[in-house]
Structure formats: C-alpha cells, structure tokens
C-alpha cells in the first residue's frame, strides 16, 4: 500500500466506542505503520459522529415542533460528511460503504441520507441556499434544485 492510494476502512461499534479495521491483505501489504493511522481514523470518526448527531438532533427538533426545516441545516449535515471524508483521505483512507456506517450510527434512513449527500455534492457553497428555503422544497428533485441554486437560479 503506497501513501497515495486510499485504503478501505470500516468502523465497528462496541458500546459507545468505535474501532477502525482494514483488510488483512491491506495490512500485510502496507509499507507503513498502520496502527497509529487506524487510531487517528477512529478518533476522527468518533468526533465526526458526535458533530453529525448534534445536527441530526437539531433537525429532529424542527420536525418534532412542526417547524419548517431550513435547507441550510440539512446542507450543514452533508457538509460535515464531506469534511469527514476529506479528513479520512488525508490519512490515505476511505470509508467502506459510508451509507451503512452513517445509517447505523446516526439512526437515519438511508434514502434521506442519500438526499442530504446529493444536496451537498451538487451545491458546494451554503451561501447559494436562500435562508428562507425549507427542506421540503428540496427533498423531491434534490439534485435538480441543488444545480439550479448553484447556477444562481432562484426558486
């Protein structure tokens, strides 16, 4: 494993702690000490999950109180996911099946999470989202709406 290629990593939850794993093949073919990298990846994942859970809790409060959910809040969650993926890449790692991990650890539905990531993928800047735009207007046709907003088209 060279420093330039990304190695797949998985995180297993044991009570409230996580442990990072890579395949035995990747471990044996590594030309560097992988243990500190996995330890750092574990800390990164735990820290990222805490921040993401906080945003998910805010989103849940909007729903519970029947208040329109700002699209910017959903984008914020997507951005935290992108920041985590980028930080992992700096360690030469990539998460193996990010959706399975985040559905398990954030307790959200996969389809909804996919839309969160689509919004962030096609709309890299939060400023492009009007503060008055609620998530309900973005949930259907998320990609098209994100592309319109990115191109400066008002909804």
PyMOL commands that set and color helices and strands:
alter all, ss='L'
color gray80, all
select helices_A, chain A and resi 24-28+34-64+71-90+98-106+110-122+126-128+136-139+142-150
alter helices_A, ss='H'
color red, helices_A
select strands_A, chain A and resi 7-14+17-21+93-95
alter strands_A, ss='S'
color yellow, strands_A
deselect
rebuild
show_as cartoon
